Amino acid sequence: MDVPIIASDAPVYAHPGDAGADLTAAEAVRLEPGQRALVGTGLRIALPEGYVAFVVPRSGLAAKHGITIVNSPGTVDAGYRGEIKVSLLNTDTDHAFDVAVGDRIAQLIVMPVPRARFIPVDTLPDSVRGEGGFGSTGYQKDGIPA
């Protein structure tokens, strides 16, 4: 699928078969412990109708430095034509993190998305889960309480 872009650096898939293409910072930012910042990528895209792009964290930044994305995944709708920005958060409580121009700061995943029709009804069909919400599956491993 072709996605028209305006960018000085196009997103790149690091390896064959990767789902996410790397997004790079277009500006330098210092994230102090606990601080968040909206970081520009300089990238603008034109997704075709019926597609969405998700901006997701890079696992290496999260594991090594505690850098994540506040609204993960960030949603880029097909009609949006502005710059894609990444809302980075430094979860490290002791160390600042410096983002330099050109650093890989997130990944962009492009997916087809069906359009749902929401149909008002008086009752919903039963399911195995039912109304069970957060924590409803318990905290057991192999039948033993954790």
GULUMMI-482325 format. One record per residue: x, y, z of N, C-alpha, C in turn. Coordinates in steps of 0.2 Angstrom, whole numbers, padded with zeros to 4 digits, always signed. Layout:
XYZXYZXYZ;...
END
This chain:
+0004-0006+0000+0000+0000+0000+0004+0006+0000;+0003+0011-0004+0006+0017-0004+0003+0022+0000;+0007+0026+0004+0005+0031+0008+0009+0038+0007;+0006+0043+0004+0009+0049+0002+0012+0052+0009;+0018+0055+0009+0021+0058+0015+0024+0065+0013;+0024+0069+0018+0029+0075+0017+0033+0074+0023;+0040+0073+0022+0045+0072+0028+0052+0073+0025;+0056+0075+0030+0063+0075+0028+0066+0068+0029;+0063+0064+0033+0065+0057+0034+0059+0053+0034;+0059+0049+0029+0053+0044+0029+0053+0039+0034;+0048+0036+0037+0048+0031+0042+0051+0025+0038;+0055+0021+0042+0059+0015+0039+0057+0009+0044;+0056+0003+0040+0055-0003+0043+0062-0006+0044;+0064-0007+0051+0071-0009+0052+0073-0016+0050;+0068-0021+0050+0069-0028+0047+0063-0030+0043;+0064-0035+0038+0059-0037+0034+0054-0040+0039;+0047-0039+0038+0042-0042+0042+0040-0038+0048;+0044-0033+0049+0042-0028+0055+0035-0025+0054;+0031-0025+0059+0024-0022+0059+0025-0014+0059;+0030-0011+0063+0030-0004+0064+0036-0001+0061;+0035+0005+0058+0040+0008+0055+0043+0014+0060;+0049+0015+0060+0052+0019+0065+0051+0027+0063;+0048+0030+0068+0048+0037+0068+0053+0041+0072;+0056+0046+0069+0062+0050+0072+0060+0057+0074;+0064+0059+0079+0062+0066+0081+0065+0071+0076;+0061+0076+0076+0063+0082+0071+0065+0088+0076;+0066+0087+0082+0068+0092+0087+0071+0089+0093;+0076+0092+0096+0079+0090+0102+0075+0092+0108;+0075+0087+0113+0071+0088+0119+0074+0085+0125;+0074+0088+0130+0077+0084+0137+0071+0083+0141;+0070+0077+0143+0064+0074+0147+0067+0073+0154;+0066+0077+0159+0068+0076+0165+0064+0071+0168;+0066+0068+0174+0062+0062+0177+0054+0064+0178;+0050+0060+0176+0043+0061+0176+0040+0066+0171;+0044+0069+0167+0042+0074+0163+0039+0071+0156;+0034+0075+0153+0032+0073+0146+0033+0079+0142;+0033+0077+0135+0034+0082+0130+0031+0080+0124;+0028+0084+0120+0026+0083+0113+0031+0084+0108;+0034+0079+0105+0040+0079+0101+0037+0078+0093;+0039+0083+0089+0038+0083+0082+0042+0078+0079;+0039+0075+0073+0043+0070+0069+0044+0073+0062;+0041+0079+0061+0042+0082+0054+0038+0078+0049;+0034+0073+0051+0031+0069+0046+0023+0070+0045;+0021+0071+0039+0014+0072+0038+0012+0066+0033;+0006+0063+0034+0004+0057+0029-0003+0058+0027;-0004+0055+0021-0011+0055+0019-0013+0047+0018;-0016+0045+0024-0019+0038+0024-0025+0037+0019;-0026+0032+0016-0032+0031+0012-0038+0029+0017;-0044+0031+0014-0050+0029+0018-0050+0022+0020;-0052+0020+0026-0052+0013+0028-0046+0011+0032;-0041+0016+0033-0035+0014+0036-0034+0019+0042;-0030+0016+0047-0028+0020+0053-0020+0019+0054;-0017+0024+0057-0010+0023+0059-0010+0023+0067;-0006+0019+0070-0006+0019+0077+0002+0021+0079;+0003+0026+0083+0009+0028+0085+0010+0024+0092;+0015+0020+0092+0017+0015+0098+0024+0016+0101;+0025+0014+0107+0032+0015+0110+0037+0010+0107;+0043+0012+0107+0048+0007+0105+0050+0003+0111;+0050-0003+0111+0052-0007+0117+0059-0006+0120;+0064-0005+0116+0070-0003+0118+0071+0003+0123;+0067+0008+0120+0067+0014+0124+0064+0013+0131;+0058+0009+0131+0054+0008+0137+0059+0004+0142;+0062-0002+0139+0065-0006+0144+0072-0003+0146;+0075+0001+0142+0082+0003+0144+0082+0010+0148;+0077+0014+0146+0077+0021+0148+0070+0023+0152;+0065+0019+0151+0058+0021+0154+0055+0026+0150;+0056+0026+0144+0053+0031+0139+0047+0028+0136;+0041+0031+0137+0035+0028+0134+0031+0033+0131;+0025+0032+0128+0020+0036+0125+0014+0037+0130;+0013+0043+0131+0007+0045+0136+0000+0042+0133;-0001+0043+0127-0008+0041+0125-0007+0035+0120;-0003+0030+0122-0002+0024+0118-0008+0019+0117;-0010+0017+0111-0007+0020+0105-0010+0027+0103;-0006+0031+0100-0009+0037+0097-0012+0035+0091;-0018+0038+0089-0022+0036+0083-0021+0042+0078;-0019+0040+0072-0019+0045+0066-0024+0043+0062;-0030+0047+0061-0035+0045+0057-0034+0047+0050;-0037+0043+0045-0036+0044+0038-0037+0051+0036;-0041+0055+0039-0042+0062+0037-0037+0067+0039;-0033+0065+0044-0028+0070+0047-0022+0071+0042;-0020+0078+0042-0015+0079+0037-0010+0083+0041;-0010+0084+0047-0005+0088+0051+0001+0084+0053;+0006+0087+0056+0012+0084+0058+0010+0078+0063;+0013+0073+0063+0013+0067+0068+0018+0069+0073;+0015+0070+0079+0019+0071+0085+0018+0066+0090;+0023+0065+0094+0023+0059+0099+0024+0062+0106;+0019+0060+0110+0019+0063+0117+0023+0058+0122;+0029+0059+0122+0034+0055+0126+0034+0057+0133;+0035+0051+0137+0035+0052+0145+0041+0048+0147;+0045+0052+0152+0050+0049+0155+0048+0046+0162;+0047+0039+0162+0045+0036+0168+0050+0035+0173;+0057+0036+0171+0062+0035+0176+0062+0040+0181;+0063+0038+0188+0062+0043+0193+0069+0047+0195;+0074+0044+0192+0081+0047+0194+0084+0050+0188;+0083+0048+0182+0088+0051+0176+0084+0054+0171;+0087+0060+0169+0084+0063+0163+0086+0059+0157;+0082+0061+0151+0083+0057+0145+0083+0063+0139;+0089+0063+0135+0089+0067+0130+0087+0064+0123;+0083+0068+0120+0081+0066+0113+0084+0070+0108;+0088+0067+0103+0092+0071+0098+0088+0071+0092;+0089+0076+0088+0086+0076+0081+0088+0069+0077;+0084+0066+0075+0085+0060+0071+0085+0053+0075;+0084+0054+0082+0083+0048+0086+0076+0045+0085;+0077+0038+0085+0070+0034+0084+0067+0035+0090;+0060+0037+0090+0057+0039+0096+0050+0035+0097;+0048+0032+0091+0041+0028+0092+0041+0024+0085;+0036+0020+0085+0034+0016+0078+0027+0018+0076;+0027+0018+0069+0020+0019+0066+0018+0012+0063;+0012+0010+0065+0009+0004+0063+0003+0006+0059;+0002+0004+0052-0003+0006+0048-0007+0000+0047;-0014+0000+0048-0019-0005+0048-0025-0004+0045;-0028-0008+0041-0035-0007+0039-0040-0007+0045;-0045-0003+0045-0050-0003+0050-0057-0003+0047;-0061-0008+0049-0068-0008+0046-0072-0002+0050;-0077+0000+0046-0082+0005+0049-0087+0001+0053;-0088+0002+0059-0093-0001+0063-0100+0003+0062;-0105-0001+0062-0112+0002+0063-0114+0000+0070;-0116+0005+0074-0118+0004+0081-0126+0004+0081;-0129-0002+0083-0136-0003+0083-0139-0004+0090;-0143+0001+0092-0146+0001+0098-0151-0005+0099;-0150-0009+0105-0154-0014+0106-0156-0014+0114;-0161-0018+0116-0163-0018+0123-0158-0023+0127;-0156-0028+0124-0152-0033+0128-0146-0035+0123;-0141-0037+0126-0135-0040+0122-0135-0048+0123;-0132-0051+0118-0132-0058+0118-0127-0060+0124;-0128-0066+0127-0124-0069+0132-0117-0070+0129;-0112-0070+0134-0105-0073+0132-0102-0076+0138;-0097-0080+0137-0094-0083+0142-0091-0078+0148;-0089-0073+0146-0086-0068+0150-0091-0064+0154;-0097-0063+0150-0102-0059+0153-0100-0052+0155;-0102-0049+0161-0100-0043+0163-0094-0042+0167;-0090-0047+0167-0083-0047+0171-0079-0042+0168;-0076-0038+0172-0072-0032+0170-0065-0033+0172;-0062-0027+0174-0055-0027+0177-0054-0033+0182;-0049-0037+0181-0047-0042+0186-0052-0048+0187;-0057-0048+0182-0062-0054+0183-0059-0061+0181;-0053-0061+0178-0050-0068+0177-0046-0070+0183;-0045-0066+0188-0041-0068+0194-0034-0067+0193;-0030-0069+0198-0023-0069+0198-0020-0076+0199;-0022-0081+0195-0020-0087+0197-0016-0090+0191;-0011-0094+0193-0007-0097+0187-0007-0105+0189;-0009-0108+0184-0010-0116+0185-0015-0118+0191;-0020-0114+0192-0025-0115+0197-0022-0113+0204;-0017-0110+0205-0014-0109+0211-0014-0101+0212;-0017-0099+0217-0017-0091+0218-0010-0088+0218;-0010-0083+0215-0003-0080+0215-0002-0075+0220;
END
